[in-house]
Amino acid sequence: MQPFDVGVFQPLKAAHQKALRKSLAEGNLTFSRVDFLAAFQQVYEAGFTRHNIMSGFEETGLWPASPQPVLAKLLQEQLRQRKRINPAYTSLLPSETRFQVAADAANDIRERYHDILSSPLREGLRQIAKVSAESIMLHNHSNEVIVNRTQRVQAYANRKKRGKTIRPSGEFVTSSSMDDIVRENERFQDRQTKERTRKELRMHISQVKGQMQKIRDDYKKTKKQVDEDAMSRMEKIQAYTVPPWCSYLPVTADIDRERAVEAAARIEGIIVATSASEKAGTVGAGGALRDTSRFGEDDRLATYSMTIGSREEQNPYMAELAAMSMALRCLPGWLRNREVMIISSNRSALQVVARPRQQSGQYIVQEIYSYAGLLQW
């Protein structure tokens, strides 16, 4: 477009002025857009000629290719810049730090030659320092005022101008100015940006909602599995532990520990001692089998120990019942029809075995009665 700007624009403008003057000479006081369109072909042919187009390319140095027009333009611009500001003028301007230099010089002289200067001279140097400080403050304040005024002028110039909208009238097709077009384009770009932002935000929100729903579904599924697992591990209490027509195992309990120990020492036959304990959050049980009828030999038949589970799910009471069940289950077959005495220090376990009801540990009590029944046959 540069060759047309250089070679065609001026002839085109001159032809348009010629057509406008001709219309005024004919007595027309207005030159409407219809008149402009009627004269456009003549103006176009007068401006866009072969000679004007070729001269535009030659003057810009595009054809034939030549750097002279560009270099001449640069030299002309450099000369114009040099003529605009004379470098000699800058040396005549005062220094920006003149007040600070004066204050520093006065303070330096007063401190360095304090002993040899007279009192009036020292007082004069102090006054010079004060005046310099005041000048520095005024200079800074004036600079701030200038900067503030420049910013306010710029803000006033950039403000959105208000006014009545010009309605199309006569032969005007539109009354929009370039500023209106620019502002409308900016508003359009803002609307497009906000719309894209809303779409992206809705998309991200939809994705987040989908992920949250997936997490909730997984949590519900996992929670259901955990609940089902916990329910499957929960003990179901039956209406009765042992059928009512079955006889209960004989149990003797003594509150006095010393009498109980003495009674246990007098027992003869198969003796099973069980014990349960809890340590470090783990519940365990164990026992020992003894046959007092074996004279001159080691009367210990067997010992055993086992881990029942964690303290959160088991307790020493359940461990004591498990130890009794383990002892009866591990008795050898040749001990059938022999009296077996189980010694335990857990009174709750003994009471449950003596009169089983709807207590916790029914399945272990049922095992105890089942193994005891097998030994009776």
C-alpha positions in Angstrom: 0.0 0.0 0.0 3.0 2.4 0.4 3.5 2.9 -3.4 -0.2 3.8 -3.7 0.0 6.2 -0.8 3.0 8.0 -2.3 2.0 8.0 -6.0 -1.8 7.8 -6.1 -3.1 9.5 -3.0 -2.2 13.1 -3.9 -3.6 12.9 -7.5 -6.7 11.2 -6.1 -7.2 13.9 -3.6 -6.7 16.6 -6.2 -9.3 15.0 -8.5 -11.8 14.8 -5.7 -11.3 18.5 -4.8 -11.8 19.3 -8.5 -15.1 17.5 -8.6 -16.2 19.2 -5.4 -15.4 22.6 -6.7 -17.2 21.9 -9.9 -20.3 20.9 -8.0 -20.2 24.1 -5.9 -19.7 26.1 -9.1 -22.9 24.7 -10.5 -24.8 26.0 -7.5 -25.1 22.9 -5.4 -24.7 23.8 -1.7 -24.5 20.2 -0.6 -22.3 17.3 -1.8 -24.1 14.2 -0.8 -23.0 10.6 -0.9 -25.0 10.1 -4.0 -23.0 12.9 -5.7 -19.8 11.4 -4.4 -20.8 8.0 -5.9 -21.7 9.7 -9.2 -18.2 11.4 -9.4 -16.3 8.5 -8.0 -15.6 6.8 -11.4 -14.1 10.1 -12.8 -12.0 10.6 -9.6 -10.8 7.0 -9.7 -9.7 7.2 -13.3 -7.9 10.5 -12.6 -6.0 9.1 -9.7 -5.3 5.5 -10.6 -3.3 5.9 -13.8 -0.4 3.9 -15.0 1.9 6.9 -14.6 0.9 7.5 -11.0 1.2 3.8 -10.0 4.6 3.5 -11.5 5.9 6.7 -10.0 4.8 5.4 -6.6 6.9 2.3 -6.9 9.9 4.4 -8.2 9.7 7.0 -5.4 9.6 4.3 -2.7 12.5 2.4 -4.2 10.5 -0.8 -4.7 10.9 -0.9 -8.5 13.5 -0.7 -9.7 14.9 -1.8 -6.3 16.9 1.1 -4.8 17.8 1.9 -1.2 18.2 5.6 -1.9 14.7 6.8 -1.1 14.8 5.0 2.3 18.2 6.3 3.2 17.3 9.8 2.1 14.2 9.6 4.4 16.3 8.5 7.3 18.8 11.2 6.8 16.1 13.8 6.6 14.5 12.5 9.8 17.9 12.6 11.6 18.5 16.2 10.5 15.0 17.2 11.7 15.7 15.6 15.1 19.0 17.4 15.4 17.4 20.8 14.5 14.6 20.2 17.0 16.8 20.2 20.1 20.1 21.8 20.2 22.6 19.7 22.2 24.2 22.9 23.6 21.0 23.7 25.5 21.3 20.6 27.7 24.5 21.9 29.2 22.7 25.1 30.3 20.0 23.2 32.3 20.6 23.0 36.0 21.5 19.6 37.5 18.7 17.5 39.1 20.7 16.9 42.2 22.0 20.4 42.7 20.1 20.9 46.0 21.3 17.6 47.4 24.9 18.4 46.4 24.8 21.8 48.0 23.4 20.3 51.3 26.1 17.6 51.3 28.8 20.2 50.7 27.6 22.4 53.5 27.4 19.5 56.0 30.9 18.3 54.9 32.5 21.7 55.4 30.8 22.2 58.8 31.9 18.7 60.1 35.4 18.7 58.6 36.4 22.3 59.7 34.3 22.5 62.8 37.2 23.3 65.0 38.7 26.2 63.0 35.4 27.8 61.9 33.9 30.6 63.9 30.4 30.4 65.4 28.7 32.8 62.9 30.2 30.8 60.0 29.1 27.5 61.5 25.6 29.0 62.0 25.6 30.1 58.4 26.5 26.7 57.2 23.6 25.2 59.2 21.2 27.7 57.6 22.6 26.7 54.2 21.9 23.1 55.0 18.3 23.9 56.2 17.6 25.9 53.0 19.0 23.1 50.9 16.8 20.6 52.6 13.8 22.8 52.1 14.7 23.2 48.4 14.9 19.4 48.1 11.5 19.0 49.7 9.9 21.7 47.4 11.6 20.2 44.3 10.3 16.7 45.1 6.8 18.1 45.8 6.8 20.0 42.5 7.8 16.8 40.7 5.0 14.9 42.4 2.5 17.7 41.4 3.6 17.5 37.8 3.3 13.8 37.7 -0.1 13.8 39.3 -1.3 16.5 36.9 0.0 14.5 34.0 -1.8 11.4 35.2 -5.1 13.3 35.7 -4.9 14.8 32.3 -4.3 11.4 30.8 -7.2 9.9 32.7 -9.4 12.7 31.6 -8.4 12.2 28.0 -9.0 8.5 28.2 -12.4 8.8 29.8 -15.5 7.5 28.1 -17.1 10.5 26.5 -20.8 10.9 26.9 -23.2 12.5 24.6 -26.4 12.1 22.7 -26.5 9.5 20.0 -26.8 11.1 16.6 -29.7 9.7 14.7 -29.3 9.1 11.0 -31.0 11.8 9.0 -31.1 12.9 5.4 -28.9 10.9 3.2 -26.6 9.6 6.0 -26.4 5.9 6.0 -24.7 5.7 9.4 -23.5 8.1 12.1 -20.9 5.9 13.7 -17.5 7.4 14.2 -14.2 5.6 14.4 -14.2 5.9 18.2 -17.6 4.3 18.4 -16.4 1.4 16.2 -13.3 0.9 18.3 -15.4 0.9 21.5 -17.9 -1.5 20.1 -15.1 -3.8 19.0 -13.7 -3.7 22.5 -17.1 -4.5 24.0 -17.5 -7.3 21.5 -14.1 -8.7 22.4 -14.9 -8.5 26.1 -18.2 -10.3 25.6 -16.4 -13.0 23.6 -13.8 -13.4 26.3 -16.4 -13.6 29.1 -18.4 -16.2 27.1 -15.3 -18.3 26.5 -14.4 -18.1 30.2 -18.0 -19.1 31.2 -17.9 -22.1 28.8 -14.5 -23.2 30.1 -15.7 -22.8 33.7 -18.9 -24.8 33.0 -16.8 -27.5 31.4 -14.4 -27.7 34.4 -17.4 -27.6 36.8 -19.0 -30.5 34.9 -15.8 -32.5 35.0 -15.4 -31.8 38.7 -19.0 -32.8 39.4 -18.4 -36.0 37.4 -15.3 -36.8 39.4 -17.0 -36.0 42.7 -20.0 -38.3 41.7 -17.5 -41.1 40.9 -15.8 -40.6 44.2 -19.1 -40.7 46.0 -20.1 -43.9 44.2 -16.8 -45.5 45.0 -17.1 -44.5 48.6 -20.7 -45.9 48.9 -19.6 -49.1 47.2 -16.5 -49.4 49.5 -18.6 -48.5 52.6 -21.2 -51.1 51.7 -18.5 -53.7 51.3 -17.0 -52.7 54.6 -20.4 -52.7 56.3 -21.2 -56.1 54.8 -17.8 -57.5 55.9 -18.4 -56.1 59.4 -21.9 -57.5 59.5 -20.6 -60.9 58.4 -18.0 -60.9 61.2 -20.6 -59.9 63.8 -21.8 -62.6 66.1 -25.4 -63.6 65.9 -26.9 -64.4 69.3 -29.3 -67.4 69.0 -32.3 -68.0 71.2 -30.4 -70.7 73.1 -26.9 -72.0 73.1 -27.5 -75.6 74.1 -30.8 -77.3 73.5 -32.9 -77.4 76.7 -33.0 -81.2 76.9 -29.2 -81.4 77.0 -27.5 -81.6 80.4 -25.0 -78.9 81.3 -21.4 -79.5 82.2 -20.8 -79.4 86.0 -18.9 -76.3 87.1 -17.6 -75.4 90.5 -16.6 -71.9 91.2 -15.0 -70.5 94.4 -14.7 -66.9 95.1 -11.8 -67.4 97.5 -8.6 -67.7 95.4 -6.6 -69.6 98.1 -9.3 -72.2 98.6 -9.6 -72.6 94.8 -5.8 -73.2 94.5 -5.9 -75.8 97.3 -8.8 -77.6 95.7 -7.1 -77.7 92.4 -4.0 -79.2 94.0 -6.1 -82.1 95.4 -7.6 -83.0 92.0 -6.5 -86.3 90.4 -6.9 -87.4 86.8 -6.8 -85.3 83.6 -6.3 -81.6 84.5 -6.4 -78.8 81.9 -5.3 -75.4 83.0 -6.3 -72.5 80.7 -5.3 -68.9 80.7 -6.0 -65.8 78.5 -4.2 -62.4 78.5 -3.9 -59.2 76.4 -0.7 -57.5 75.5 0.2 -54.7 73.1 -3.3 -54.7 71.7 -3.4 -58.5 71.0 -5.4 -61.1 72.8 -4.0 -64.6 73.2 -4.7 -67.8 75.1 -3.0 -71.0 76.1 -3.1 -74.0 78.3 -1.4 -77.1 79.7 -2.7 -80.7 80.0 -1.6 -82.9 82.9 -2.3 -86.5 83.9 -1.8 -87.1 87.7 -2.2 -90.9 87.4 1.1 -91.3 85.7 3.5 -92.1 88.6 7.2 -91.7 88.1 6.8 -90.2 84.7 6.4 -86.7 83.3 2.7 -86.1 83.9 2.5 -83.2 81.4 0.7 -84.4 78.3 0.8 -81.2 76.2 0.9 -77.4 76.2 -0.5 -75.0 73.6 -0.8 -71.3 72.9 -2.5 -69.3 70.2 -3.4 -65.7 69.2 -7.1 -64.9 69.2 -7.1 -61.5 67.6 -6.8 -57.8 68.2 -8.2 -56.1 71.3 -10.6 -54.1 69.2 -12.5 -57.3 68.2 -11.7 -59.8 71.0 -11.3 -59.8 74.8 -9.9 -62.1 77.4 -13.3 -63.6 78.1 -13.6 -64.9 74.5 -9.9 -66.0 74.6 -10.6 -68.1 77.8 -13.6 -69.8 76.1 -11.4 -70.5 73.0 -8.7 -72.0 75.2 -11.2 -74.4 76.8 -12.5 -75.4 73.3 -8.9 -75.9 72.1 -8.1 -78.1 75.1 -11.1 -80.4 74.6 -10.5 -80.6 70.9 -6.8 -81.6 71.2 -7.4 -84.3 73.8 -6.3 -87.8 72.5 -8.9 -90.4 71.8 -7.7 -92.8 74.4 -8.8 -90.4 77.1 -12.5 -91.0 76.4 -14.7 -91.9 79.4 -12.1 -90.3 81.7 -12.9 -87.4 84.0 -11.3 -84.2 82.6 -11.1 -81.2 84.9 -10.6 -77.7 83.4 -9.2 -75.1 85.7 -9.7 -71.4 84.8 -9.4 -68.1 86.6 -12.0 -66.4 84.4 -15.2 -66.5 86.4 -17.3 -65.1 83.6 -16.3 -67.9 81.2 -17.0 -70.5 83.9 -20.5 -69.1 84.5 -21.3 -69.1 80.8 -20.2 -72.7 80.4 -22.2 -73.7 83.5 -25.5 -72.0 82.4 -25.3 -71.0 78.7 -27.8 -68.4 77.8 -28.0 -65.6 75.2 -24.5 -64.3 75.9 -21.6 -63.4 73.6 -19.4 -66.4 72.5 -22.3 -68.8 71.9 -20.5 -70.5 69.0 -17.4 -71.3 71.2 -19.7 -72.6 74.0 -21.4 -74.8 71.5 -17.9 -76.2 70.4 -17.1 -76.9 74.1 -20.3 -78.9 74.6 -19.7 -80.6 71.2 -16.2 -81.8 72.0 -17.2 -82.8 75.5 -20.0 -84.9 74.1 -17.5 -86.7 71.8 -15.3 -87.6 74.7 -18.3 -89.1 76.5 -18.8 -91.8 73.9 
